[in-house]
Amino acid sequence: MVRIFYKDGRLIRRENDMRELGKVKNLVWVDLQSPTPEEEEWVENKCDISFQTPQEIVEIESSSRFFEQNDTINANSNFLKVDQNGYETYPVSFILNKNILFTYRRGDSKTFADAVKKMKVSPDTFQTGVDLMLLLLETRIEADADSLEAISRDISAISKDLSHEQKARQEVLIRISGLQEITMMLRETSIDKQRVLSGILRSQYFPEDRKEHLRIILKDISSLLEYTTFNFERLEYLQNTFMGLINLEQSQVIKIFTVVTIIFMPPTLIAGIFGMNYTHIPSTGEPWGFYVSLLLMVLSSAIVLWFFRRKRWI
């Protein structure tokens, strides 16, 4: 699918027929979403640009994330996508040529839909593709910030659950592990954007009057990275608390078994003595011998319990 956006006076209009690409004036943005090879080739021929292959877009080398060629800025960044299946990342390729923005992506994203809504609300703010590129990045960063805030609320909820229940549950550990994974993905995508935008900031082809706006976006990314670090620390603290609760539960169980074992050790010793196969054992031939042995067993257990109580071990 190819979406074409162009300026029409004060407004920004949209055209979905890619055959109109060569006829449209005041072009500002061409968005390619999961395009067919024919659509991709048509845009390349009409606009005199060249898109990278999907394999090149996902490369992690710095030379693949950002480079300049023939007065054209090429930048690739990973965006975070949230759906019913959870979180996943997908690559987005930006090409800035003659103040016209070209975006290449696979799959849909709420970020692009939100950016289009903002563009329609304030069309005067966006004059060139540079403004739209900054808009997309700002919208993505805002979405990442919302995700971090949601993670922070989940962390607070888990902390309250652990404080109130005081009992470790397996699902709590699974939730903590899941939040750690999401926070890690957010941190990776933020670092990726920071690296790409730092390269754009040094570019001689990027308009000087827009670089201050770019610096503000970089500061926002730095704030996000600090926030992710804070969430990591909180999650690590919760994980340690969870493991501490598990250790306490295990200690309580071991303590109970230990106390029971020690209480029954003296009666076991007494029963072993009176159960020896010797002929002459005191009280074995007496009718009250059995009751004496029972009494000694009860007294020995009671003394052990009294000693434990006095030492406040139970």
C-alpha positions, 0 to 999 in steps of 0.5 A: 500500500502506498499513501501520498501526502501533499500540501494543498494551500494550508491543508495536507491532503492524501492520495492513495493512487500511486499512479498520481505520484508523478502528477502531485505537486508540493509532495511532502510524504510518501508512506509505503506499508508492506508494498508490492515489488511493483509499487516499490519500483514505481515509487523509486522510478518516479522519485529517483530514490532507492529503498534498501532491502528488508535484510539491509534495513534490519542490519544493526551495524552503524553504517546500515542504521544511518548513511548519506548518499547523493544529498539524501538521508537514509535512516533505519530505526526499530519501532515498538508495536503493541497488540493482543500478542504483546510487544514486538519490534519492527523496522522502519526506514526513513529517506529524506530527499529534497525535503520529501519524506519516504517511509518504508515499513512492514505491517501497521502501527498506531504511531503512523495513524496518530501522526496522521491525525496530528497532521490533519489537526495542525496542517500549518505546522508541517510544511515539509517532509522534515517536519513530518519525520520529526512528528513521527519520531515524537509520536513514537517517543510519546507512545514509548513514554506511555508504555513505560508509565504503564509498566511503572503502574504494573510494578507498583501493583505487584509491589502492593500485592507482595506487601499485602499477601506476604506470600510468594506466587509463581505468577508474580515472578512470571509478571516480573520477568515479562515486565523486565523483557518489555522494559529491555525492548523499550530500552533497546529501541530508545538507544537505537533511535538515539544512535540514529538521531545523533547521526542525523544531527551531524548531517550536513543535509538536515536543515539547520533550523530544525536541528534544535527540535531534533536536540529536544527529541534527543533529550526526551530519549535520554529521559526515557533511558533514565526512566527505563533504568529506574524501572529496571532497578524497581523490578530487580528490587521486586525480584529480590523481594520475591526470592526473599519471600520464597526463602522465608517460606522454605525456612518456615517449612524446614523449621517446622520439620526440624522442630518436629524431628527434635521433639520426637528424638528423645521419645525415640531414644527412650523407645529404643532403650526399652526396646533392647533385647536384653534380659535384665532391663529395669521395669521391663518385667513390671506391670507399670513399666509400659506406662513409665516409658510413655510418661518419660516420652511425654516428659522429654517432648514437653521439656524440649518444647518448653526449652524452644518456647523459652528461647523463642525459637517457635 
